[in-house]
């Protein structure tokens, strides 16, 4: 039986690669072969790829290759085996019908090969447009992703709301998400390779998982073309290529109120307010929206809630400007916490009327983050 591929590689590097690629394996593959990971040994590099027809993940691993070649193996099983192996040098030996995975003389696993004739061609990555710090990129995506609509609700006319928009303009990237009740926007610096402008709309779960996995990688390349439908996010070793969402994203900047037209504002410690929201919410029905009332009381804010019988009231210190005692406004507690949580220092909430959107920003202007939140109407006192 002829050998089709043979190589050795570090178990730790191979585990990272299979974990990255396996994230893109479909839960319910439309073709059996899409449940497999594609392994391509070329020279001193092994490429490991997973693909679900929307998104492809590929990782490169240093290898000592005796025989170059290609194989497709059951993806989850292969990833689980590599993850379970102890640290060491793994040998992959592919013959006509199976792959042998071994580490030393005590660990050996034989996996059947999957037919490669039906495996679709992987999408090609566009040319790189620029680089951004991996940690800054991951933090920005995390900061806005809570404002995106849940993917199972983002259908039809709402499809764009299940995605995050990245706008390249000169040396800045503006990253935004909205579900129509919330808007969250971050701006971060990047280094474009040429004069680039354009908008990318990427499904939130795909972008969020990729950015989180790439944190700590130093620099991330973004690659897209203004006419194309694919975007690539990549480091030296890891590549994600995904389709962009082909629907119109709302003009969120046109929906943002300006700070100078506010009736008044309150400045609070966002962490303390989030804790108070959680405490006050204890009396509410967990299966329903947790709507709470915030009432201004001079040097503090009362947070109150009413459940089916039980009630609650707690308070946090606040610097209140332009809002008299007993001024009240109500919010969905989960939504308010989500737009406050990215703020590292004191937060300023600019208020207009009890039923108009509020503007949420860091009081420290060094943090380039802005959010907008719709209040809710409450009838209880």
N, C-alpha and C positions, 0 to 999 in steps of 0.2 A: 504494500500500500504506500503510495508516494506521499512525501511530506509537502504540505502546501504553505506552511508558515511556521517559523520557529524563532523565539526570541526570549530574552530575559529582561526583567525590569524590576525596579524597587516596588515592593508591596505598598509602601506608604504613598508613593506618587500614583501608582495604579489605582489605589483606593479612592484618592481624591478625584482622579479622572473619571472613574466609573460612577462615582456619586454625582458629579456634575452632569454627565451625559444622561444618566438614568432618570434625572429629574424631568426630562422631556419625553419619556416613554408614555404613550397614551394609556389611560385606565381601561378604555374599551377600544382596542385597535380596530380600525376598519379593514386592515389587512393583517393576517397573522404575523408577517415578517416585521411589522412595525413594533412588535413586542420585543424585538431583538436589538442588541447593541452591535454596531458595525465597527469592526477592528481592522485597521489598515496599517501594516508594517512597511515603512519605506525608509531604507537606510538606517539611521540611528534614532528614528522617532516612530513611536506607535501612536496613531490617532484613534481615539475612542469617541464614537458619535451615537447620539440618540435623536430620533426625529418623530414628530407626530403630525406632519403635513402643515402645521402652522409655525412651529418653532423647532429649530435644530440646536442642540448643544454639542460642542466638540471640544475635546481636551487632548493636548499633546503631552506625551510621556517620553522621557529619555529611555532608550532601549539599546540593548546589544543584540542586533538582529543577525541571525544565521541564515534565515530564509525569509525573503520579503513575501508579502501576500495579503489576502483579504479574507475575512471570515465574519459571519454573523452568528452570534450565540444568544441563547435566551437571556434577555437583558437583566431582569430582576435577580434571577438565580446567579448569574455571573457576578453581579454587583454584591450580592449577599455573601458569596464565597470569598471574594477578594477582601471585603470588609472584615470577615471573621478570621482571616489568616493572621498569624503573628508577623511581626516585622521581619523582613528578610528579603531575599531575592526570589522572585516568582518566575517560573518558566512556563511559557505558553507554547504548546506543541500541537500544531493543527495537521491532521491527516484528512483523508477524503470525506469522512463522515463525522468526525468528532474532534473536540479540542481537549487536550489533557492540561490541567492546571496543577502545577506541583510546586512545592517549596521544600527543599531538602529531600530526604528519603522517607519522611513520615507523613507528609501531606500530599494527597493526590486526589483529584476530582476529574471525572470525565463528563463532558457536556456534549450533547448532540449539536451538530451545526444546523442552522436554518438556511433554506434555499435563498441564494442571493439574487436570483434572476428577477424577482419581483420588487426588490428594494428600490424605492424611488431615489432619484438623484437629489443630493443635498443642495439646498439653495446656496448660491455664491454670495460671499460677503462683498458689499460695496467697498470702494476705496475709503480709507480713514479720512475723517474730516477734522479731527482734533482730539485732544486728551483732556481728562479731568481727573482730579484726585479721587481715588476710589472711596476713601472714607467720607469725603465731603459729598460725593455723589450718593452714596448709600444713605447718609443722614438726610439729605434733601428729599430723596424718594420716600423714606420713612415718614418724614414730617408731613408730607402732603397726602400720602396714600389713604389715611383715615377718612379724608373728605370724599373719596371716590365712591361711586355707587357699587353695591355688591354685584358681582358678575351675573348672578342668576336674575337680577332685576334689570340689568343693563341690556335690554333687548329692544329691537325695533328702533323707534325714534330715540330711545335712550342709550343706544349702544355706545356712543362716545363717552358717556358718563362712567362707564366701567373701565376707562383708560386714563392714563396720566399723559398730559401734554408737555413735551419738552420743546422750547423755542430757543433756537440759536440766533443770537444777534451780536455780532462783533465778538468781544471776549467774554460774553456772559451767556449763561444758560438760565432761562426762566422755566421753572417746573411747577405745574399747576394741576389741581384736581378739583372736581365739584360733583355733588349729587343733587344740585339745585337748592338744597337746604344749607349746605356749607360750601365755602370756597377756601382753599388753602394754596398759597403761592410762596415759593422760595426762589431766590436768585443766587447763583453761585458763579464763580469765575471758572473759565476753562481756557485752554490754549488752542485756538483754531489753526489748522495748517494752511488755510487760505481764507479769503473773505467769504464767510459762510453765513447765510440766513436761511431759515426754514423751520417748519414745525413737524414734530414727530408725535404721533398718538399711539401709545403702546399699552396693551392690556395690563391693568394694575397687577394681577397675580404674577404674570411673567416678569415684568420689570422689577417688582418688589423682591421676588425670590432671587433674581440675578444680581441685583445691587447688593443685597445682604450677603450673598455668597462671595462676592468680589471684594467686600470690605477687607482692608488690610493688604490688598494687592499692590499698593503704590499708586500706579496710574492706570486708568481705563481709557481705551480708545472708543470713540463713537464713530460709526461709519454709516453714512446714508447718502442717497442722492435725491435731489428735490423732486424728480419725476418717478422714482421707484417706489415699490411697496414694501421693501425689506429694510431693516435696520440691523446693524451688527454692533454688539457690545463685547469688547474683547480686551484681554491682557496678552502677555507673551505666550501663555499656555492655554488659556480658556477663551472660547468663543461662543457667543449666543447670537443666532440669527433668527429674527422673528418678523412676521408680517405686521405692518402697522394697521391700525383701525381706520377704515376708509369711510368715515362719517364726520360731520362737522361738529367741532367742539365749540361750546359757547364762548362768547367774548367776555371772559370773566373780568377783565379790567374795566369794561364799561359798566359792570354791575357793582363795582366797589364804591361805597360812599367815601367822601373825603373827610379827613379828620377835622378840618376847620369849619365844617357845617354842623358838627355835632351839638346836641343840646347840652351834653355834659359827659363826664367820664368817671370811671373808677379805676384805681390802680391797686392791684392785689398781688399777693404771692400765688402764682398759678398752682404750685404743689399743694398749698394749704387749701385753696378753693376746690381743687379736685378731690381732696380727702373729705371736705365738707359735703360736696355733692354726693359722694359715695355714702356717707353716714345718713344724710337726709333721705336718700333713695331707699333705705332699708324698709320703709313702710309701704313702698309702692309695689304694685303687681309686676313681678319680673317678666311676665309674658307680654306686657304692654309697654308703651313708651313711658320713660321715667321723666315726667315733666315736673319741674320745680320752679318756685317763685323766688326771685331775689328782690329784697326790699332794702332800700337805703336807710341807714340809721345813724347819720352823723359821721362817726369814725369807724363804723363797721357795716357789714352787709348781713342781713338775716337770710338764711336759706331755709325754705319751708316746703313741705310736701304733704299731700293727703292721699292715703290709700283707701281701701274699702273698710273704713272704720278708723284705723290707726292714723295718727298724724305725727309730724316731726318738725323740729326747728333747731337749727344750729347757726353758727355765725363765724365770720372771719373778719379780721381787721382789713380796712381799706382806706385809701385816700380818695375821697369823693369830691368831685368838682362840678358844680352847676346842676346837681341833682338834689332836690330838697328831700327832707325826711319824708318817709312813706312813699317815695317814688318807687314803683314796682315794675318789674319786667320778668318774664318767664321764659325758660328754655328747656329743651330736651337735655337732660343731664349728661347722657352719653355723648351727644353731639358737642356740648360745651366743653366737656373734658377732652375730647379729641382735638379741638382746635387750640386748647391751652397747653396740652402736654409737650409740644415742641419748644416752648419758650423756656429758656434757661434761667432768666432773671425775672424781675417784676413784669407783670403784664398790664397793659392798658386796654380797657374796653370802652370804646367810644359809643355813646348811646344817642339815638335820634328821637324816636318815639317808641312806645312800648310794643308796636307791631312792625317797626321797620328794622331791616338788618343792622346788626352792630358790627363795628370794626374791631378786630382783635389784633394787637401788635405787641412786640416787646417794648417796654418803656426804654430799654437800652437800644438805641437806634443802630448799634453795630451789628445786630442780628437781622439779616434781611429776610424777614418772614412776615406775611400778612394773611389774615384769615377774615372771612365774613361769615356770620351766622344769623339765620332767621330765628326770631323769637317765636314763641307759641302763645296761643290765647288760653288763659285759665279763668275759670269762673269762681273758684273757691277763694275765700279770704285768706 
